[in-house]
């Protein structure tokens, strides 16, 4: 599962409203032992990943930029 955490926004931007699984290409540079392959994720997990990208990851990036520009991580 840790390999799937490295899916990028373009890879995870497929519609996830349909039930079933979504197929993603996992490049060798992100996979263990450089083993590129197709990965199948449940649509519910794709929805959770998109929510993470939209909310949590955006907040982490904002905080990182604030620290980089002001030297303070305070909200």
C-alpha positions in Angstrom: 0.0 0.0 0.0 2.9 2.4 0.6 3.7 2.4 -3.1 0.2 3.6 -4.0 0.6 6.5 -1.7 3.0 7.9 -4.3 0.3 8.3 -6.9 0.4 11.8 -8.4 -2.5 14.2 -9.0 -2.8 13.3 -12.8 -2.8 9.6 -12.0 -5.5 10.0 -9.3 -7.7 12.5 -11.2 -9.8 9.8 -12.9 -13.5 9.9 -12.0 -14.3 7.9 -8.9 -18.1 8.0 -8.8 -18.5 4.6 -10.4 -18.2 1.5 -8.2 -15.4 -0.9 -8.7 -11.7 -0.5 -9.2 -9.5 2.1 -11.0 -6.4 1.1 -12.8 -3.2 3.2 -12.3 0.2 2.7 -13.8 2.9 2.6 -11.1 6.2 3.6 -12.7 9.3 1.7 -11.8 10.9 4.7 -10.1 8.1 4.6 -7.5 7.8 0.9 -7.1 9.8 -1.6 -5.0 12.7 -3.2 -6.9 11.9 -0.9 -9.9 9.0 -3.2 -10.8 6.6 -1.0 -12.9 3.1 -2.4 -13.0 -0.6 -1.7 -13.1 -2.2 -1.2 -9.7 -5.9 -1.6 -9.1 -7.5 0.6 -6.3 -11.0 0.5 -5.1 -13.0 3.6 -6.2 -13.6 4.5 -2.5 -9.8 4.7 -2.0 -9.4 6.9 -5.0 -12.1 9.3 -3.5 -10.1 9.4 -0.2 -6.9 10.1 -2.0 -8.5 13.0 -4.0 -9.9 14.4 -0.8 -6.4 14.2 0.8 -4.9 16.0 -2.2 -7.5 18.7 -2.1 -7.4 19.4 1.7 -4.5 17.9 3.7 -1.7 18.1 1.1 -2.7 21.7 0.2 -2.4 22.7 3.9 1.0 21.0 4.2 2.2 22.9 1.1 0.9 26.2 2.5 2.7 25.6 5.8 5.9 24.7 4.0 5.8 27.8 1.9 5.1 29.9 4.9 8.2 28.5 6.7 10.3 28.9 3.6 9.3 32.6 3.2 9.0 33.7 6.8 11.0 31.2 8.8 8.0 30.6 11.1 5.7 27.6 11.0 3.0 29.2 13.2 -0.5 29.4 11.7 
